[in-house]
Amino acid sequence: MIYLLLYLEFVKVGLFCVGGGYASMPLIQAAVVEGNHWLSLSEFVDIFTISQMTPGPIGINAATFAGMKVAGPGGAILATLGFVTPSLILCIIVAKLFFKYGDIGPIRGLLNGLRPAVIALICSAGLGFIILSLWNEEALPARPLENLDPIGIIMLIATFIAVRLKVSVIKLLAGSGACGLILGMLGKFF
Amino acid sequence: MSEEELARMRRDTPHFFWELFKSTFLISAFTVGGGFVIIPLLRAKYVDEYGWLDDKETLNLVSIAQSMPGVVACNSAIMLGYRMAGLAGTLTTLLATILPPLITISIISCFYDLFAHNEYVRYALKGMQCGATAIIINVAYDLLKKQLKKKLALPMAIIAGTFVANYCFGINIMLLVVLDGLIGLAFMRGAKYN
């Protein structure tokens, strides 16, 4: 039962994710964190982080990881298959149309509407990630100023500057992992 | 390339499907950084090294693959595989694209479960969470800036409306996406929205 649910959730993710790996993040989050409470937001952000540092397409990595955490190896396989099922069907239909007519007509309108929607969802996910970084909570706590995590503030500013300076994703994540470890240990000992 | 040329190409390449599987599998297994890094490598393999596809056709197919729902690397593999050898080609390239992450990530996820609660690993993960946050904020910022530059009212209204509905009112994401897709179907078929 969990397998079928997992497969169907990822069919939805695959169907509505337009615009590459980052676009799939808010949808996977909605499916596994908010929709079914299979994972916490913190676990989900870990998945997203690790997916970017390992070889392979980010979306597939994240689907595999989430499926594995929810229901083991079978879950990993079904989540991944669910994710690519809509792609497989739609891409073959569109490839046929393209070879026949050279254009894909009304489908373009649909996709043009989905693209801004995905931008909004990425913004919304980003806001959730900021709250997690600064407060270690999924939602804004009751007394925001007192509960701020100082390590989170320093790290967030530093990493954002690094991103704007176009440091590569791998270097950035490896570096921020090392800084987090050092700051965490300093915080423990002083 | 014409159908006859493609058929001849498949006949002339010994173990065509195995070669196709092997080259795609290796690219997917060792390329870090997602679809936008994988696609140029696939192109280099199929077009430059093997001559299985011509350049213009590949560019066309990849540009469609990027606008389709799903993972860009998989979509490209599906469409290029279909062009080279029909349904069998598609299944070969798709399987070769998803198998490596399936194997790698399954192994990594076991390590994650073992070490995620270790205090020091948590510190490092906390740091990486901030890094991931900065990356996604930057992606959102770049996308918004690009969209603003186009000065189109409807996409901006969709962005604002979807954000408020999802973040402030917690309305189901799938519902919002379907609604926005329908708006696009009805009002956004013009070339300026592409």
Interface residues (C-beta under 8 A of the other chain):
Chain A: K12 G14 L15 F16 C17 V18 G19 G20 G21 Y22 S24 M25 P26 L27 A30 S42 E43 V45 D46 F48 T49 I50 S51 Q52 M53 T54 P55 G56 P57 I58 G59 I60 N61 T64 F65 M68 K69 P73 A76 I77 T80 F83 V84 P86 S87 L88 L90 C91 I92 V94 A95 F98 F99 I104 P106 R108 G109 L110 L111 N112 G113 L114 R115 P116 A117 V118 I119 A120 L121 I122 C123 S124 A125 G126 L127 F129 I130 L132 S133 N136 I151 G152 M155 L156 T159 F160 A162 V163 R164 V169 I170 L172 L173 G175 S176 G177 A178 C179 G180 L181 L183 G184 M185
Chain B: S28 A29 F30 T31 V32 G33 G34 G35 F36 I38 N60 L61 I64 A65 Q66 S67 M68 P69 G70 V71 V72 A73 C74 N75 I78 M79 Y82 R83 L87 T90 L94 T97 I98 P100 P101 L102 T104 I105 S106 I108 S109 Y112 D113 A116 E119 Y120 R122 Y123 A124 L125 K126 G127 M128 Q129 C130 G131 A132 T133 A134 I135 I136 I137 N138 V139 A140 L143 L144 Q147 P155 M156 I158 I159 A160 G161 T162 F163 N166 Y167 N172 I173 M174 L176 V177 V178 D180 G181 L182 I183 G184 L185 A186 F187 M188 R189 Y193 N194
